[in-house]
Amino acid sequence: MTVRALKLPGDLQPLEDMLVQTFQYPENPEWGIQADEEEDIAREIKTLRKIWPIIRVMQLVSPSLRDLLRGFVWGEGDQIGGVVIAQRGGTTNTWGIGIVGVLPEFRRRGIARQLVMKILDDLRQRGAQRINLGVIEKNVPAYALYKSLGFDHYATMIEYHRWPSGMAEDVPLPNGFEEAPMARFDWKPRYEFDKRITPADVARYIPVEVGRFRTPIAMRCLARLMDSLRRLKQKRFVYRSEEPSSGILSIERQAQGKEPLLFPHGSTQHSQGWLRMCLPRPCGL
């Protein structure tokens, strides 16, 4: 088996089956893909396969779409045993490696190292100045691999899950605050807010650049099309006091009956009360 470039859309179908098997950890089941996440993967890949002819045409006239998905696979023919996929951060020279996966039967052969080294070389040739990725903190082998390849640990992200037994209590806005709807592609509030709250040591790795926030027209059209096919509903709110903005909340619901996802982004001095205020907001989505 050899390492080759990711071929789209041809590799999408084998990737769907491969990814579900890859991200299973019998010794740590909480790390693995859950049933609803399997459905999400299938839905995302089905959507990409359906609209790929449109993407190909748009890539001819829009440079921002040419780096939608870059990657390599380890395999032979239609069989894929390992994969790495990266994406450019907007129109910046910062890239993110979103997927590094090897099927359980092929692990501990140095395949992940080969794939990551291959994508790092490729992205450097494309002008990448910074390359980021995420890893589960307790996944010691993966963490050690990335450290050995020169990655630094610069931030930790924690995910919280809440399964309410009833309607969340409606919490009023603090005195002096106002809530306003925010258009999906209204990038300026998010950009100005991130400039104020991003620590300098984090900005070294993910600079607050306009290109991260301002979405090109072609990407906006593609995003709307994908949302329609995925039946994804979104709402965004911006919260302001005397300062330009003190918090931004994004809410997503992908399918009827599924729990909505909250992406609260608030200044630390108001974080606890502000998060309590956000919890009831998805009910109308």
C-alpha positions, 0 to 999 in steps of 0.5 A: 500500500502507498500514500497518494493524494486525496481524489475527490469525489471518488474517495468520498464513498470509501471514506464514509465507511472508513472514518466510522471504523477509524474513530473507535477506541474500545479501551476509551469508548467515550473518544469514539464516534457516537451513533448521531455522529455517524449519521452526521458523517454520512449526511456531510459526505452525501451532501458533498457528493451531491454538489461536487460538480457544482464545487468543481465549476466554482473552483475554476473561478474562485481561488478560495474554493480550491483549498476546500479539502486537501489531503492524502490517503494510505491505501491501494485501489479503492481500499483506504487504510489511513487518511489526513485532510486539511483545510485553509483558514478562510483566505489566510495562510493558516491551515487546519488539519481536521482529520488524521485517522488510521484503521485499527488493523493498520495502527502502530506501523508509522502510517499516521506519521507518514500521512502527517509529514506528507500533508505538512510538506504539501501545505508548506509548498502552498505557502502555509505559515501556520498549521494547527490541529486538535487532539484528545488530551488523553490520546498519548500516542497521538499527542506524542506523535504531533509533538515529535513533528514540531507541534506546540500545545498552545490551547485547550478546548473543553466541550460541555454537554447538557441534556435538560429534563425540561425547558431552561429557565429564561434569564434576563439580560444583565442591566445595560446589555442588549441582544440583536440578531446577527447575519450569518456572514456579518464578519465585523462583530466577530472579528472585532470581538476576537481582536479584543479577547484573543490572548497574545500567546494564542494569536501567535498560532491563530492570528486574528486576521480579516481573512478568517472572518470575511467569507468570499462570495463563492463560499457564501453561495456554497455554504447556503446550498449545503445548509439547504441540503443538510436542512441546517438551521442557524441563528446568531445573536450579538450582545452589546453593552457600552463596549462594541460587543460582549458576547456572540452566540451561534445556534445550529440545529441540523435535523428535526428532533436533534439537540441544537448545538450552542457556540457561545463566545463571551468575555470572561467577566460576564461568562457565567451569567451570560451562558445561563442567559444563552441556554433557553435561546435554542428553543425557538429554532 
